[in-house]
């Protein structure tokens, strides 16, 4: 089930690799969707708003953890492309060690300060305790989330995008069962949804590692692979932290964005939460393409096949257009019907608030697709500095849009903050890639 992406038709390889990743991403969204559906239907709109208000805070912390996990996968893909099995196994061992260390470092302060974070974000008083009950459990289970993402990243780095999918399907079914048990039977409230998610991800991670070691000898580590290698550790952390900071910088902007939504009250927060869930589902082809681009570029860089990188990223450009059109169609045509998945008996006002955001966001889907494809592609090429700087640009653009537009236009002004960030960042990344391509062609044509 390994896929050597240094051979064959680039477009075909990227698409075939992407299909299981897309299904996996949809099931990952399914985790969150089931949480919000059951919370909204059984606990009410305030509880839904509480869970939704934690989204950007989760993205800040879990995005940092998962960014590091993706960095580990990039290093493994380079070793796989270079056919260096000894180095690959050592990188796998370092990834496991660093996962335990990083997740422990992240868990302690986030659990202790979770409520204070929510207060800083202007979370409405009537939902702050429910939000804290949810996010505290999520933070306590960071090791489960990060472990699954590390296992998935290691498998994808050698071209196996199917095994993570199988365990996500299993985990999603378990998540539904546990959601109903903890919320409906045990009546743990919003914390019940968090327990269901963490336990499902933890079991999925454990099984994924077990099968990974049994199935792929190239990933199976031995005692001699676990040794202190400060050069290897610093290299892995250098790439991982760049990717992690990119997520976190983006998340800070999203937190500011969420705080600007929170001031409009719990009804707007609930409607915006529902709209965000719809948009996340509609755009799942984009992170899928990003994962494929990172693996493809990483393997071919390791193999020194630059011409294949150029062809593959050209294929990604055309795939971006298809992703953008599909996302906009789902948001605008199916979005009004999907709002009811998350809000029980939504009022006309709920739907209006949600669709305002979805209509505005849909006009900017192409630069959003560029962000995923070219940011991940550049990271696979060891060009992590510009993707990190792009996160800063995303933050600045989002903050400026909020500062300039919210006072005169209210909620509509908030809705334009994401598109402002996507447009500026997407253009920066695609221009950066083509500058790299131009310079690389000149260098190797001499």
N, C-alpha and C positions, 0 to 999 in steps of 0.2 A: 504493500500500500504506500510505499515511499514514492515520491514523484521527483525525478531529477529534472529540474526546470532549466537546465543548461542545454537541453536537447529538444527538438520538435518545434512545431508551429507556436509562436509566442501567444497569439490571440486564443488559440484553442486551449493551450496549457493553462493560461490565466483564468479562462472561463470555467474549465473543468475543475480546477482547484477551488474556484470561488463558490461553486454550487453547494458543497457541504458546509463551507464557512458561512454562507448566507443562511442556510437552514439552521446552523448553530446559533447565529446571531439572532434569528427570529425566535428561537426557543429561549435565548437569554432575555430577550424582550418579553417573552411569554412569562418568565419569572415575575418581572415587575408588573406586567399587565394583570396577571392573576391576583397578585397582591392588591392592586388598586381596585380591580373589579369587586373582589370579595369584601374589601374594606368599604368601598362606596356603597355596595348593596346591603351589607349587614350592619355596618357601624355608622353610616350616614355621611353626608357631604363634609361635615367638619373634620371627621376622621380622614376622609380622602384628602382634604386640604392639608391636614397635618403631615400625612405621608408625602404628599407632593412638595411641600415646602422644604423637605430635607433633600430633594433631588440634587441640587447644586453642591450642597455640603458633602453628600456621598461622592459626587463626581470629583470634588477636590481631593478627598483622602483616598478613595479607591482608585481614582484615576492616576494618582501618584504611584500607588502600589502596582497597578497593572501596567503603567508605563515602564517601570523598572523591569517587570516580567517580560514585556515585549523586547526590551533591550537585550535580555539574556538570549532570547530566540534569534535575534540578529547575529549575535556572535556564533551561535551554533550553525546557522545557515551558511556563514562564511566558511567555517571549517568543513561543512558538508560539501559545498561547492568545490573546495580545494582538495577534497578526498583525503583529508587528514583525520582519520578515525581516532587516533590517540588524543589529539587536541580536542576533538569533539566531545569525547567522553569526559575529559577533564572539565570542559565548560559546563556540561550537564551537572557534574558534581558540585562545581562552584555555584551554579544556579540554585541547587537545593539548599546549600548552606546559607546563601545570601537571602533566600526566601524566608527562612526561619528568623534570621536576624532582623531583616527590614520589617517584617510583619509585627514582630514584638515591639520594635521601636515605635511603630506607628500606632499600635493598639492602645498603649497605656495613656498617653496624653489626650487622645481623641475621646476615649471613654470618660475620662475625668472632666473634660471641658465641653462635652456635647451640648449641654443646655445653654451655656454661655455663648457658644457659637450661634445658636438659634436666636437668642436675644439680640445679639449684634446684627442679625439679619432682619430685624423688625418683624419677626414672626408674631402674628396676632396673639394676644393674651389667651383667647379662648381655645387655641389649638396648640400652644407651645408645649404643654405637658404631654399630650398625645404624640407630638412630633419627637420629643425627647425620648419617650419610651421606645419608639421605633428605631431611631438612629443609634441609640446607645448599644442596642443588641447587634445592629449591623456592624458597628465599629469593633465590638468584642469579637466578631467573627472574621476580621480582616484576613487572618491566616488561611481560612477556608477559601475565600474569594481569590486571594493572591495565588494560592497553591493550584487551584484549578486553572488559572490563567497561565501560570508557568508551565504546567503540564501540557496545556493546549499549544502554547507557543513553541515548546520543544518539539512536539509532534509536527506542527505545521512547518517548522524550520527545515525538516527533512522531507516535506511534501505530503505528509499524511494529514489531510484535512477531514477525514471520515471518522476516525476514532473519537475525537472530541465531540462530534455530533451525536454519536450513539449514546454517550453518557449524558449529554444535555437532554436528550429525549427522555431517558430514564429519570433524570433529575427533575425535569419539568412535571412529569406525572406525579412523582413523589411530592413535589412542591404543592400541587393542587390538593392532594390528600392531607398534607400537614397544615395547609392554610385553613381548610375546613375544620380540621381537628382543633387547632389552637384558637381559632377565632369563634367558630360556631359552637363547638362542644366545650372546650376548656374555658372559653371567654376571656382570653388574655388581651383582648383589644388590639391596638396597633402593634404592640410588641409581639403578638402572635404571628403576624405576617412576617416580621423580621426573623423570628425563630424558624419559621418554615423555610425561608430563603437560605439562611445560613446553614441549617442542617442539610438541606438538599445539595447545596454547593460543596459542603465538606465531604459528603459521601461520594459525590461525583468526582471530586479531586482525588480521593483515596483510590477509588476504582480505576481512574484514569492512569495514575502512576503505576498501579499493579500491572495493568494490561500493557502499558507502555514498555515496561521492563521485560515482560514475557514475550511481547510481540516483535520488538525491534532490538536485535542484538547490538546495533550500533549505538543505542541510547542506554544500554545496560551498563551501569557503573560497577566498578570493583573497588576494593579497599585502596589500591594504589592510585586510583584517580582522585582520591580526597587528600590533597596536600596543600599547604599554604603557598600560594603563588601570587605575590603582591602585584606583579605586573598584570597577570590575568584578571585578578580582582579589580584593580584600578581601571583596566580597559573595559570590563563588563559594566562596572558602575558608571564609568564615563558615558558610555552609550545609554545605559539604562536611566541614569539621572537626567540626562538631556531630554529623553522622551518623557520621563516622569514630570519634570519641570514644565514641559510643554503642556501636558494635561492640567497641571495645577494652576499655571498662569491663566489658561483658558477658563478653568473652574472659578478662579477669583472673579473674573469678569461675569461669569454666570451667576455667582453669588450676589454680586452687585445688582445684576439684572433681576434676580429673584426678590431681592430686598425692595426694588422699585415696584415690583408687582404686589408684594405683600401689603404695601400701604393702601391699596385699593379695597382691602377687606377680604374675608374668607370666601365669598361667592366668586369673586374674580380669581382668587388663587385656585379654587377648585376647577373653574372653567379653563384656566390657563394650564393647570396640571393635566387635564383631559386632552387639551390640544397638543401639549408636549408629547404625551404618550402616542397620539396619532402620528405626529411628525416623526417620532423615533421609529415607529414601525415602517412608515413610508420611506424613510431614508436608509434602511438597513442594507441595501445594496452597496452603499458608499463605504462604510467600514469594512465590508466584505472585500471590496476592490482594494482598499488600503492594505489589508492583510496579505492579499495575493501579490500586490506590488512590492511590499517589503521583502517577502520571501523570494520572489522572482529576482529582484535586484540584488539581494544578499547572496544568493547562490551564484548568480552570474558574475558578480564582482569577485567572489572567491575563486571562480574559475578563470577570471580575466577575460571574459567574453563581452566586450563593450558593445560590439555591434548588435548583439542580442538584446542588451539593455535598451538601446535606442529603439529597436523594433517593438519591444514589449511595452515601453512607455507610450509609444505612438498608439498602440492598441488600447492602452488605458485611456487615452484622450477620447477616443470614439466611444468607449464603454461609458465614460463619464456623461456624455450627452444622453445616452439611453437611460442611465440611472436618474438623471435630473428630470427627464420627461415623465418617467414612471412615478417618481415621488410626488411631483406636482399634480398628476392625475389622481393619485390616491388621496392626497390632502383635500383637493377641491371637490372631487366627485363622491368619494366614499366617506370623507371626514365627517359630514353632518350626521351620518348614521352611526359612526363609531363613537361619537361623543357619549351616546347612551350606554356604551359598555362600561364607562367609568363613573358616570353620574346617574343615580337612580332617578328616573322620570325628570330629565333635564328640562328646565323652563326655556322659553324662547330667548330670554336674556342670557342664560347659560350658553346656549348654542351660538348666539350672536358674539359673545365675548371670545369664545373658542375659535370661531370661524374667521374673525378679524385677523387673528394671529396666523392662522393657516393660509389664508389667501395672500397675505403679505409675504410670508416665508416662501411660498411656492414660486414666487417670481425670481428667487435668488438661489434656486437649487443647483444650478451649474457651478457657480464658484464654490458652493459647499462640497460638491463632488470633487472638484479640483483639490480642495484642502486635504481630503482623505487620500486621494491617489498620489499626489505629488509630495505631501508631507511624509507619508510612509515610504514612498519610493526613495526619497532623499535620505531618510533614516537608514534604509537598507544599503545605501551607498556610502554609509559612514559620514554623511554630511548633516550631522545632527544640529549644528549651531543655527543654521537658518530656520529649520522647523521650530526650534525653541524661540528664536526671535519673532517668528510668525505668531507664536502664542502671545507675545507681548503686544504685537500690533493688534491682534484680535481683542485683547483686553482694552487697549487704548481706544480703539474704534467703538467698542461697545459702551465704554464709560462716557465718551464724548457724545455719542448719540443720545444716551439717557440724559446727560446734563443739558443738552441743547433742545431736545424734543419733548421731554416729559412735561415740563411746565406749561408750554403753550398748547400741547395736543393731548395730554393725559395718557390714558391707556394705549391709544394708537401710537403715540410717540415711543412707548416701551416696545411695542411690537416691531418697530423698525430697528431696534438695537441689534438683534441677531443678524439681519441682512446686512447691516453696515459692517459688522465684523467679518461676515463671510466674504463679502465682495472685496474688501481691501486685502484680506489674508490670502484668498484664493489666487488673486492676480499675482501677489508677491511670490507665492510658491511655484506657480507654473513658469513665471519668468526666470526664477532662480534655477529651476531644472534645465531649461533650455540654454541658459548661459553655461551651466556645467557641461551639457552635451556638446555645445559648440567648442568649448575649450578642450574637451577630451578628444573630440575628432581631430582638432588641429595638432594636439600633442602626439597622437598615435598615427597620424598620417605622414609624419615627418620621417 
